[in-house]
Protein backbone atom coordinates (compact mmCIF):
# COMPACT_ATOMS: atom_id res chain seq x y z
CA UNK A 1 0.00 0.00 0.00
CA UNK A 2 1.15 3.53 -0.82
CA UNK A 3 0.27 6.84 0.82
CA UNK A 4 -0.39 9.83 -1.45
CA UNK A 5 -0.30 13.16 0.38
CA UNK A 6 -2.81 15.59 -1.09
CA UNK A 7 -1.62 19.20 -1.00
CA UNK A 8 -5.06 20.45 -2.02
CA UNK A 9 -4.46 20.01 -5.73
CA UNK A 10 -6.69 18.47 -8.40
CA UNK A 11 -3.67 16.74 -9.96
CA UNK A 12 -3.63 14.48 -6.89
CA UNK A 13 -6.38 12.41 -8.48
CA UNK A 14 -4.46 12.18 -11.75
CA UNK A 15 -1.56 10.74 -9.75
CA UNK A 16 -3.92 8.30 -8.04
CA UNK A 17 -5.25 7.11 -11.41
CA UNK A 18 -1.79 6.70 -12.95
CA UNK A 19 -0.52 4.77 -9.93
CA UNK A 20 -3.65 2.62 -9.85
CA UNK A 21 -3.23 1.88 -13.57
CA UNK A 22 0.20 0.52 -12.67
CA UNK A 23 -1.28 -1.83 -10.08
CA UNK A 24 -0.60 0.15 -6.90
CA UNK A 25 -3.01 0.32 -3.98
CA UNK A 26 -3.01 4.00 -3.01
CA UNK A 27 -4.59 5.78 -0.04
CA UNK A 28 -4.94 9.57 -0.22
CA UNK A 29 -4.46 11.68 2.91
CA UNK A 30 -4.74 15.47 3.14
CA UNK A 31 -1.62 17.28 4.35
CA UNK A 32 -3.44 18.68 7.39
CA UNK A 33 -5.70 15.73 8.22
CA UNK A 34 -3.10 13.36 9.63
CA UNK A 35 0.21 13.36 11.48
CA UNK A 36 3.62 12.13 10.44
CA UNK A 37 3.25 9.38 13.05
CA UNK A 38 -0.04 8.32 11.44
CA UNK A 39 1.68 7.89 8.07
CA UNK A 40 4.66 5.96 9.42
CA UNK A 41 2.34 3.74 11.49
CA UNK A 42 0.54 2.70 8.28
CA UNK A 43 3.80 1.06 7.15
CA UNK A 44 3.33 2.01 3.50
CA UNK A 45 5.63 0.70 0.78
CA UNK A 46 6.26 4.28 -0.24
CA UNK A 47 4.99 7.85 -0.01
CA UNK A 48 4.07 10.20 -2.84
CA UNK A 49 3.82 13.96 -2.25
CA UNK A 50 1.39 15.70 -4.60
CA UNK A 51 1.63 19.07 -6.31
CA UNK A 52 -0.14 21.99 -4.71
CA UNK A 53 -0.41 25.76 -4.39
CA UNK A 54 1.82 27.97 -2.27
CA UNK A 55 5.22 27.24 -0.78
CA UNK A 56 6.58 24.03 0.78
CA UNK A 57 6.63 25.51 4.29
CA UNK A 58 2.84 25.94 4.16
CA UNK A 59 2.09 22.40 2.97
CA UNK A 60 0.97 20.85 6.27
CA UNK A 61 3.06 17.88 7.38
CA UNK A 62 4.92 17.62 4.06
CA UNK A 63 8.41 18.75 5.07
CA UNK A 64 8.36 16.88 8.39
CA UNK A 65 7.14 13.76 6.58
CA UNK A 66 10.04 13.91 4.14
CA UNK A 67 12.48 14.01 7.05
CA UNK A 68 10.68 11.10 8.70
CA UNK A 69 10.78 9.05 5.49
CA UNK A 70 14.52 9.63 5.30
CA UNK A 71 14.98 8.52 8.90
CA UNK A 72 12.75 5.46 8.39
CA UNK A 73 14.37 4.48 5.05
CA UNK A 74 10.94 4.82 3.43
CA UNK A 75 10.97 5.60 -0.31
CA UNK A 76 9.40 8.91 -1.30
CA UNK A 77 8.51 10.60 -4.57
CA UNK A 78 7.60 14.30 -4.74
CA UNK A 79 5.84 16.04 -7.62
CA UNK A 80 6.12 19.80 -8.23
CA UNK A 81 5.45 21.22 -4.74
CA UNK A 82 6.52 17.81 -3.38
CA UNK A 83 9.80 18.11 -5.30
CA UNK A 84 10.37 21.61 -3.92
CA UNK A 85 9.57 20.36 -0.41
CA UNK A 86 12.20 17.63 -0.80
CA UNK A 87 14.79 20.32 -1.50
CA UNK A 88 13.62 22.54 1.38
CA UNK A 89 13.62 19.59 3.81
CA UNK A 90 17.38 19.28 3.29
CA UNK A 91 18.14 22.98 3.52
CA UNK A 92 17.71 24.30 -0.02
CA UNK A 93 15.59 27.29 -0.98
CA UNK A 94 13.10 27.95 -3.74
CA UNK A 95 12.89 31.07 -5.87
CA UNK A 96 10.35 32.57 -8.25
CA UNK A 97 10.30 31.74 -11.94
CA UNK A 98 9.92 34.76 -14.19
CA UNK A 99 7.65 34.36 -16.00
CA UNK A 100 5.71 31.52 -14.32
CA UNK A 101 5.21 28.41 -16.44
CA UNK A 102 1.65 27.11 -16.31
CA UNK A 103 0.62 24.49 -18.83
CA UNK A 104 3.92 24.87 -20.69
CA UNK A 105 5.57 22.03 -22.54
CA UNK A 106 9.32 21.53 -22.13
CA UNK A 107 11.80 18.87 -23.12
CA UNK A 108 13.60 17.30 -20.18
CA UNK A 109 17.11 15.89 -20.48
CA UNK A 110 18.45 13.23 -18.09
CA UNK A 111 21.74 14.01 -16.34
CA UNK A 112 22.73 10.38 -15.63
CA UNK A 113 24.09 11.29 -12.21
CA UNK A 114 26.16 8.48 -10.71
CA UNK A 115 25.81 9.67 -7.12
CA UNK A 116 22.20 8.65 -6.47
CA UNK A 117 20.86 5.39 -5.10
CA UNK A 118 18.56 4.71 -8.06
CA UNK A 119 17.94 6.51 -11.35
CA UNK A 120 14.25 7.42 -11.23
CA UNK A 121 14.41 7.97 -15.00
CA UNK A 122 15.91 4.55 -15.78
CA UNK A 123 12.91 3.48 -17.88
CA UNK A 124 12.76 6.78 -19.79
CA UNK A 125 14.41 7.87 -23.04
CA UNK A 126 17.35 10.27 -22.94
CA UNK A 127 15.03 13.25 -23.33
CA UNK A 128 11.27 13.55 -23.34
CA UNK A 129 8.52 16.20 -23.30
CA UNK A 130 6.79 17.13 -20.04
CA UNK A 131 4.16 19.54 -18.79
CA UNK A 132 5.07 22.22 -16.27
CA UNK A 133 2.80 24.17 -13.91
CA UNK A 134 4.89 26.19 -11.47
CA UNK A 135 5.90 29.67 -10.39
CA UNK A 136 8.69 28.48 -8.06
CA UNK A 137 11.83 26.48 -8.76
CA UNK A 138 14.60 25.06 -6.58
CA UNK A 139 17.51 27.50 -6.29
CA UNK A 140 20.50 25.45 -7.43
CA UNK A 141 22.96 27.68 -5.57
CA UNK A 142 21.42 26.50 -2.28
CA UNK A 143 21.37 22.74 -2.97
CA UNK A 144 23.00 20.66 -0.21
CA UNK A 145 25.57 18.00 -1.18
CA UNK A 146 23.19 15.13 -0.39
CA UNK A 147 20.81 16.17 -3.20
CA UNK A 148 21.80 15.87 -6.83
CA UNK A 149 20.18 17.07 -10.04
CA UNK A 150 18.85 14.18 -12.14
CA UNK A 151 17.12 16.08 -14.96
CA UNK A 152 17.02 19.55 -16.49
CA UNK A 153 15.20 21.42 -19.21
CA UNK A 154 17.19 22.19 -22.33
CA UNK A 155 17.64 25.68 -20.86
CA UNK A 156 19.13 24.24 -17.66
CA UNK A 157 16.27 24.56 -15.15
CA UNK A 158 16.22 21.80 -12.50
CA UNK A 159 13.51 19.25 -13.28
CA UNK A 160 14.61 16.33 -11.11
CA UNK A 161 16.35 15.74 -7.77
CA UNK A 162 17.39 12.61 -5.90
CA UNK A 163 19.03 11.98 -2.55
CA UNK A 164 22.53 10.51 -2.67
CA UNK A 165 21.98 7.75 -0.10
CA UNK A 166 18.19 7.42 0.35
CA UNK A 167 15.34 6.56 -2.01
CA UNK A 168 13.98 10.11 -2.01
CA UNK A 169 13.18 11.49 -5.46
CA UNK A 170 11.39 14.49 -6.91
CA UNK A 171 10.37 15.99 -10.25
CA UNK A 172 9.38 19.60 -10.88
CA UNK A 173 7.11 18.74 -13.81
CA UNK A 174 3.85 16.77 -13.78
CA UNK A 175 4.32 13.11 -14.78
CA UNK A 176 0.59 12.61 -14.20
CA UNK A 177 -0.32 15.06 -16.97
CA UNK A 178 -1.47 13.38 -20.16
CA UNK A 179 1.00 15.64 -21.97
CA UNK A 180 3.98 14.15 -20.09
CA UNK A 181 4.59 11.11 -22.24
CA UNK A 182 7.08 9.37 -19.90
CA UNK A 183 4.89 9.73 -16.82
CA UNK A 184 3.94 6.08 -16.50
CA UNK A 185 7.60 5.06 -16.82
CA UNK A 186 8.72 7.39 -14.03
CA UNK A 187 5.97 6.24 -11.68
CA UNK A 188 6.59 2.59 -12.61
CA UNK A 189 10.24 2.99 -11.64
CA UNK A 190 9.26 4.45 -8.27
CA UNK A 191 6.92 1.53 -7.62
CA UNK A 192 9.76 -0.81 -8.56
CA UNK A 193 12.03 0.95 -6.06
CA UNK A 194 9.37 0.30 -3.41
CA UNK A 195 9.31 -3.43 -4.13
CA UNK A 196 6.23 -3.47 -6.36
CA UNK A 197 6.37 -6.10 -9.09
CA UNK A 198 7.91 -4.63 -12.24
CA UNK A 199 5.52 -3.52 -14.96
CA UNK A 200 6.29 -5.38 -18.18
CA UNK A 201 7.00 -3.52 -21.38
CA UNK A 202 3.76 -4.68 -22.99
CA UNK A 203 1.70 -3.22 -20.13
CA UNK A 204 3.61 0.06 -20.32
CA UNK A 205 3.07 0.19 -24.07
CA UNK A 206 -0.67 -0.37 -23.59
CA UNK A 207 -0.89 2.46 -21.07
CA UNK A 208 1.14 4.75 -23.29
CA UNK A 209 -1.15 4.25 -26.26
CA UNK A 210 -3.48 6.61 -24.38
CA UNK A 211 -0.88 9.36 -24.80
CA UNK A 212 -0.05 10.44 -28.33
CA UNK A 213 3.31 11.97 -29.20
CA UNK A 214 3.43 15.61 -28.17
CA UNK A 215 5.35 16.75 -31.20
CA UNK A 216 2.45 15.50 -33.32
CA UNK A 217 -0.31 16.95 -31.11
CA UNK A 218 1.33 20.25 -30.18
CA UNK A 219 3.85 21.15 -32.92
CA UNK A 220 6.01 24.17 -32.16
CA UNK A 221 4.79 24.58 -28.57
CA UNK A 222 7.87 23.48 -26.62
CA UNK A 223 9.04 25.91 -23.93
CA UNK A 224 12.70 26.02 -22.86
C-alpha positions in Angstrom: 0.0 0.0 0.0 1.1 3.5 -0.8 0.3 6.8 0.8 -0.4 9.8 -1.4 -0.3 13.2 0.4 -2.8 15.6 -1.1 -1.6 19.2 -1.0 -5.1 20.4 -2.0 -4.5 20.0 -5.7 -6.7 18.5 -8.4 -3.7 16.7 -10.0 -3.6 14.5 -6.9 -6.4 12.4 -8.5 -4.5 12.2 -11.8 -1.6 10.7 -9.8 -3.9 8.3 -8.0 -5.2 7.1 -11.4 -1.8 6.7 -12.9 -0.5 4.8 -9.9 -3.6 2.6 -9.9 -3.2 1.9 -13.6 0.2 0.5 -12.7 -1.3 -1.8 -10.1 -0.6 0.1 -6.9 -3.0 0.3 -4.0 -3.0 4.0 -3.0 -4.6 5.8 0.0 -4.9 9.6 -0.2 -4.5 11.7 2.9 -4.7 15.5 3.1 -1.6 17.3 4.3 -3.4 18.7 7.4 -5.7 15.7 8.2 -3.1 13.4 9.6 0.2 13.4 11.5 3.6 12.1 10.4 3.3 9.4 13.0 0.0 8.3 11.4 1.7 7.9 8.1 4.7 6.0 9.4 2.3 3.7 11.5 0.5 2.7 8.3 3.8 1.1 7.2 3.3 2.0 3.5 5.6 0.7 0.8 6.3 4.3 -0.2 5.0 7.9 0.0 4.1 10.2 -2.8 3.8 14.0 -2.2 1.4 15.7 -4.6 1.6 19.1 -6.3 -0.1 22.0 -4.7 -0.4 25.8 -4.4 1.8 28.0 -2.3 5.2 27.2 -0.8 6.6 24.0 0.8 6.6 25.5 4.3 2.8 25.9 4.2 2.1 22.4 3.0 1.0 20.9 6.3 3.1 17.9 7.4 4.9 17.6 4.1 8.4 18.8 5.1 8.4 16.9 8.4 7.1 13.8 6.6 10.0 13.9 4.1 12.5 14.0 7.0 10.7 11.1 8.7 10.8 9.1 5.5 14.5 9.6 5.3 15.0 8.5 8.9 12.8 5.5 8.4 14.4 4.5 5.1 10.9 4.8 3.4 11.0 5.6 -0.3 9.4 8.9 -1.3 8.5 10.6 -4.6 7.6 14.3 -4.7 5.8 16.0 -7.6 6.1 19.8 -8.2 5.5 21.2 -4.7 6.5 17.8 -3.4 9.8 18.1 -5.3 10.4 21.6 -3.9 9.6 20.4 -0.4 12.2 17.6 -0.8 14.8 20.3 -1.5 13.6 22.5 1.4 13.6 19.6 3.8 17.4 19.3 3.3 18.1 23.0 3.5 17.7 24.3 0.0 15.6 27.3 -1.0 13.1 27.9 -3.7 12.9 31.1 -5.9 10.3 32.6 -8.2 10.3 31.7 -11.9 9.9 34.8 -14.2 7.7 34.4 -16.0 5.7 31.5 -14.3 5.2 28.4 -16.4 1.6 27.1 -16.3 0.6 24.5 -18.8 3.9 24.9 -20.7 5.6 22.0 -22.5 9.3 21.5 -22.1 11.8 18.9 -23.1 13.6 17.3 -20.2 17.1 15.9 -20.5 18.5 13.2 -18.1 21.7 14.0 -16.3 22.7 10.4 -15.6 24.1 11.3 -12.2 26.2 8.5 -10.7 25.8 9.7 -7.1 22.2 8.6 -6.5 20.9 5.4 -5.1 18.6 4.7 -8.1 17.9 6.5 -11.4 14.3 7.4 -11.2 14.4 8.0 -15.0 15.9 4.6 -15.8 12.9 3.5 -17.9 12.8 6.8 -19.8 14.4 7.9 -23.0 17.3 10.3 -22.9 15.0 13.2 -23.3 11.3 13.5 -23.3 8.5 16.2 -23.3 6.8 17.1 -20.0 4.2 19.5 -18.8 5.1 22.2 -16.3 2.8 24.2 -13.9 4.9 26.2 -11.5 5.9 29.7 -10.4 8.7 28.5 -8.1 11.8 26.5 -8.8 14.6 25.1 -6.6 17.5 27.5 -6.3 20.5 25.4 -7.4 23.0 27.7 -5.6 21.4 26.5 -2.3 21.4 22.7 -3.0 23.0 20.7 -0.2 25.6 18.0 -1.2 23.2 15.1 -0.4 20.8 16.2 -3.2 21.8 15.9 -6.8 20.2 17.1 -10.0 18.8 14.2 -12.1 17.1 16.1 -15.0 17.0 19.6 -16.5 15.2 21.4 -19.2 17.2 22.2 -22.3 17.6 25.7 -20.9 19.1 24.2 -17.7 16.3 24.6 -15.1 16.2 21.8 -12.5 13.5 19.3 -13.3 14.6 16.3 -11.1 16.3 15.7 -7.8 17.4 12.6 -5.9 19.0 12.0 -2.5 22.5 10.5 -2.7 22.0 7.8 -0.1 18.2 7.4 0.3 15.3 6.6 -2.0 14.0 10.1 -2.0 13.2 11.5 -5.5 11.4 14.5 -6.9 10.4 16.0 -10.2 9.4 19.6 -10.9 7.1 18.7 -13.8 3.9 16.8 -13.8 4.3 13.1 -14.8 0.6 12.6 -14.2 -0.3 15.1 -17.0 -1.5 13.4 -20.2 1.0 15.6 -22.0 4.0 14.2 -20.1 4.6 11.1 -22.2 7.1 9.4 -19.9 4.9 9.7 -16.8 3.9 6.1 -16.5 7.6 5.1 -16.8 8.7 7.4 -14.0 6.0 6.2 -11.7 6.6 2.6 -12.6 10.2 3.0 -11.6 9.3 4.4 -8.3 6.9 1.5 -7.6 9.8 -0.8 -8.6 12.0 1.0 -6.1 9.4 0.3 -3.4 9.3 -3.4 -4.1 6.2 -3.5 -6.4 6.4 -6.1 -9.1 7.9 -4.6 -12.2 5.5 -3.5 -15.0 6.3 -5.4 -18.2 7.0 -3.5 -21.4 3.8 -4.7 -23.0 1.7 -3.2 -20.1 3.6 0.1 -20.3 3.1 0.2 -24.1 -0.7 -0.4 -23.6 -0.9 2.5 -21.1 1.1 4.8 -23.3 -1.1 4.3 -26.3 -3.5 6.6 -24.4 -0.9 9.4 -24.8 0.0 10.4 -28.3 3.3 12.0 -29.2 3.4 15.6 -28.2 5.4 16.8 -31.2 2.4 15.5 -33.3 -0.3 17.0 -31.1 1.3 20.2 -30.2 3.9 21.2 -32.9 6.0 24.2 -32.2 4.8 24.6 -28.6 7.9 23.5 -26.6 9.0 25.9 -23.9 12.7 26.0 -22.9 
